[in-house]
């Protein structure tokens, strides 16, 4: 990938000249321009192929590149082009066989395309020659996906790739002769697949397709701090709960071209729609707050003061974090435990636990337009041995506590208390009563104990297991026995 820096510099030095401007009524193949409702953009295709996927239009409007393909996954594909020559549209001409998703550089000197190999997209580029285009050459040496490669007026480069294993919209970062692919992160990318996208030449916005139901097109705006706003759907006129993907926006930001369809393949067409008003209006409507940093699970002990302040960076509201208010409940919406208080002004949970156990807590933020975001985490309270003024442990009973966490993988903690000095065994059994492991088998003094069950070497199957505490007092041979169940998830 080190050669990418020199390759891109060379591409930027190549330029091309165009003749007189195309008449306004001849733009876009002379087709009637749409309003706010998408209509099919008529493109000629060969028998058995569909004129779909990303298209691109030269900056002077005189060249329209598109592709035709047979299906997804693709087995037959080619890039074609209409050209405005001698005051009329001519073509389409076949430009390249075996490529899809054409995209032009800022100065129209370079044509980017992609070829899929074993389901992985690779970017190729071709430069203008005196008679057409040079033979396509692979752009990046990385084996990561390279999808919808684009450059901007700011001399930045973007693509959809898989730096973290899942397909994200990314930026190509060039540092001297080293090149890395960095995900744009939240909120543009989430656990779904983000791949088809268009970035404005001035980087003011990104329109992208998210491969998760309802398979919509979204828009995100560039913020002053270099981050991106929480994406918004382009709305019901454009998004139809089927596949709305493969976006391209004209240089004047007026028209969006995209692919729409659902199986079978003959339902897919290239559409276009007027979007300059949509791009502007969505920029000035309310942004929904979102979770950016998960609150980690918290721990405490019975009788020990608990306090946790939710960091201001946990949620982001692109309208301004001073527009959101905080509240906290249990995950089912019921009130917090009586011992636990929440101060929304300071975002602080505090109190002194009185019993051991787990509370699943939900923190909700609400903005001025009543839009909400939430985060759930567990507050785990462990048993705690009280301390008298002389520093001695005060334990009032034999007791076996519920293991934590439960369900668990790969380990869990079992706690128990001993009223008197005893010979102690802690054993694990499967549901049929077969002994799996012995965790403790020794004499122990009065007090509170924790023992950890680690499953690494036990080769357990997912399911219910039984654990038993047996304590035989050393002075009287009195026996205490208690059994509980635990759930292992592999």
C-alpha angles and dihedrals in degrees: 000000000000091000092061092085093057092042093054093046088053092049092052091055092059115090139170136208128226133201130231118335118271114251113260093239090054097054118114094022088303091285120153108266117242130233126212093314114077118239132187115273104219113234125166117240136181122255111285094013131099125222095228142119125067119338129189136201126208118247092253092049093238098112127052116187122193139149138232125211141171104230147315116304087043123232100159123035141146140176116237134184141204115208130196102226129163091001095305141079115260131187149341093237123188108244103175137358121224099022135104141185102042118202130178128222120244093267094038091241096117131048116208119200138160138229123199118224117185089340095309119114119225124191120232128183136205129190128214119265132186091270103030132296135345123243109284116258127196110257105203129038092205116109090218118110113277109194131168095355110200139175128208138210088257089064092249126135128217135186142158110255144148109249091146098034096264123083110264136168104255145182123232106230115202116197111177102299097341122092127194134181112228125188116234086227127202137026096019093046123047135158091296125078117275110185120128108068146147124211120200114246090244091044091239093134145001125217112198145167120237114206098221130090124314085031094216137167115246135191127215126184128220113247127213091251092059094256127113131244125249104278121253127205114249087233140251097297090064102025113062104172090259128084111311104169148124099070128197125171124201119247093257090053090238105114133042119203117196144154120254128182150101133221129327100061095236089070091069120100138159110252133189132200139174108259109162090100092045092051090051099042096047089052089062101042126090119292117218112236116241142196113255103165120036115230106241120235112269131219135200140153132242110274095015120115112250125204131165128168116203108233116244088234093064094089130027126205111188089207087063130289090247087071096068130082126202133226133170133207137149114283092261090055096255124129123284117260111285092250094054122081130188125206108199092193094059094025089232130149113200143161145103116274117232100186136032120248144088127288117194105212129198121202114197128191121199125193129210091273092052093252111148142204127182145194128199127203139159126252107203117198115194127201113269130202113230117232123221123213091268091056094250122140115252112209117168103186150011107263140165113207129209111269119251130249099028121203090035146184132201099354142002136190123237116198128193139166129221120209093196139010106290147166101251135199127180114189137177123218134182121237090270092057097254113146111245103176144351111221100175130021109158147084114283133182127236112291148077121304139188125199127182125223110209116192099193096106100028099077092216125183120225112271148075121328132182127226124193134196116205117183121181113190110236094218102042106017088232109157128220117190129176131170132198136174130238133191121227118198114195 
